[in-house]
Amino acid sequence: MKKMDPVVHFEMPYEDRKRMSDFYTNAFGWHTQMLGEDMGNYTLATTSPIDEKGMHKYPGAINGGFYTKDNNAPAQYPSLVIAVDDLAESMQQIKDAGGEIIGEPVEIPGYGNYISFFDTEGNRCSIMEPLAEMKEMTKKD
């Protein structure tokens, strides 16, 4: 039986970064961290309390992020990020299962290698092979 790959992150597009940040802070108490142009103006969202090691205090909670909406890019709507052990192998498994890989893998500095895909229902999701130090946070049984 194949190991389960966990959902570790969510992503959503934004049109107005400050407006988006204010909304999620005021509506849900999330903390946001606005990254610079070198990180594509991505905004990290912390959705639950974390401990001194950066781990969630509540099992099952995940963090997320927001990216600049680009009407020229495919599938600009909320999606999930799934942690995998081997990006290339998982890309092949996605294709073999009837999914479609979108673009080429990219390295996210400090986190790992990432790529998006469409599942068989047209949903855009992503997979990430975390860096060694990040794998400890997404350890599988």
C-alpha positions as CSV (number, residue, x, y, z in Angstrom):
1,M,0.0,0.0,0.0
2,K,1.3,3.5,-0.9
3,K,2.2,5.8,1.9
4,M,-0.2,8.7,2.4
5,D,1.2,12.1,1.3
6,P,-0.1,14.8,3.7
7,V,-1.7,18.2,2.9
8,V,0.8,20.7,4.4
9,H,-0.2,24.1,2.9
10,F,-2.9,25.9,1.1
11,E,-2.7,28.7,-1.5
12,M,-5.1,31.4,-2.7
13,P,-4.7,34.3,-5.1
14,Y,-5.1,37.9,-4.1
15,E,-5.7,41.1,-6.0
16,D,-5.0,43.6,-3.1
17,R,-2.4,42.2,-0.7
18,K,-3.1,44.6,2.2
19,R,-6.9,44.2,1.8
20,M,-6.4,40.4,1.8
21,S,-4.1,40.5,4.9
22,D,-6.5,42.8,6.8
23,F,-9.4,40.5,6.0
24,Y,-7.9,37.3,7.3
25,T,-6.3,39.0,10.3
26,N,-9.6,40.6,11.3
27,A,-11.9,37.8,10.4
28,F,-9.9,34.8,11.7
29,G,-6.9,36.2,13.7
30,W,-4.4,34.8,11.2
31,H,-0.9,36.3,11.1
32,T,0.5,37.3,7.7
33,Q,4.0,37.9,6.6
34,M,4.4,39.8,3.3
35,L,7.5,38.6,1.4
36,G,9.3,40.8,-1.1
37,E,9.7,40.8,-4.8
38,D,12.5,38.2,-4.6
39,M,9.8,35.7,-3.4
40,G,7.1,36.9,-5.9
41,N,5.3,39.1,-3.4
42,Y,4.0,35.9,-1.7
43,T,2.3,36.3,1.6
44,L,2.6,33.6,4.3
45,A,-0.3,33.0,6.5
46,T,0.0,31.4,10.0
47,T,-3.4,29.9,10.9
48,S,-2.8,28.5,14.4
49,P,-0.5,28.9,17.3
50,I,3.0,27.4,16.9
51,D,5.7,26.4,19.4
52,E,9.3,27.5,19.6
53,K,10.2,24.9,16.9
54,G,7.6,26.4,14.5
55,M,5.3,23.3,14.9
56,H,1.6,23.7,15.2
57,K,0.3,23.3,18.7
58,Y,-3.0,21.8,17.3
59,P,-2.5,18.6,15.4
60,G,-3.8,18.7,11.9
61,A,-3.6,22.5,11.5
62,I,-1.8,23.8,8.4
63,N,-0.5,27.2,7.3
64,G,-0.9,28.7,3.9
65,G,0.0,31.5,1.6
66,F,-1.4,34.0,-0.9
67,Y,0.0,34.8,-4.4
68,T,-0.6,37.7,-6.7
69,K,-3.6,36.9,-9.0
70,D,-2.5,36.6,-12.6
71,N,-5.4,36.4,-15.1
72,N,-3.0,35.0,-17.7
73,A,-2.1,32.0,-15.5
74,P,-4.2,28.9,-15.3
75,A,-6.5,28.0,-12.4
76,Q,-6.3,31.1,-10.2
77,Y,-8.3,29.8,-7.3
78,P,-7.7,28.2,-3.9
79,S,-5.6,25.0,-3.9
80,L,-3.8,22.6,-1.6
81,V,-0.1,21.7,-1.4
82,I,0.8,18.1,-0.7
83,A,4.2,17.0,0.7
84,V,5.9,14.2,-1.3
85,D,9.2,12.3,-0.8
86,D,10.3,12.5,-4.4
87,L,9.0,15.2,-6.8
88,A,9.9,13.4,-10.0
89,E,8.4,10.1,-8.9
90,S,5.2,11.9,-7.7
91,M,5.0,13.8,-11.0
92,Q,5.0,10.5,-12.9
93,Q,2.4,9.0,-10.5
94,I,0.2,12.0,-11.2
95,K,0.5,11.5,-14.9
96,D,-0.1,7.7,-14.6
97,A,-3.2,8.4,-12.6
98,G,-4.6,10.7,-15.3
99,G,-3.5,14.1,-14.0
100,E,-1.7,16.8,-15.9
101,I,1.5,18.6,-14.7
102,I,1.4,22.4,-15.1
103,G,4.8,23.9,-16.1
104,E,8.2,23.0,-14.7
105,P,9.3,22.4,-11.1
106,V,10.6,25.5,-9.3
107,E,12.7,25.7,-6.2
108,I,11.3,27.7,-3.3
109,P,14.3,28.9,-1.3
110,G,14.3,27.5,2.2
111,Y,11.4,25.2,1.6
112,G,11.9,22.8,-1.3
113,N,10.9,22.0,-4.9
114,Y,7.4,22.6,-6.1
115,I,5.1,22.1,-9.0
116,S,1.4,22.4,-9.7
117,F,-0.9,19.9,-11.4
118,F,-4.5,19.4,-12.5
119,D,-6.2,16.3,-11.1
120,T,-8.7,14.3,-13.1
121,E,-11.5,16.7,-12.1
122,G,-9.8,19.9,-13.2
123,N,-8.7,21.0,-9.7
124,R,-5.3,22.7,-9.5
125,C,-3.2,21.4,-6.6
126,S,0.5,21.4,-6.0
127,I,3.2,19.0,-4.7
128,M,6.3,19.9,-2.8
129,E,9.4,17.9,-2.0
130,P,10.5,19.6,1.2
131,L,14.2,20.2,1.9
132,A,15.7,17.7,4.4
133,E,15.1,20.1,7.4
134,M,11.5,20.6,6.4
135,K,10.8,16.9,6.0
136,E,10.9,16.4,9.7
137,M,7.8,18.7,9.9
138,T,5.9,16.6,7.3
139,K,7.1,13.1,8.5
140,K,4.8,10.3,7.5
141,D,3.9,7.2,9.4
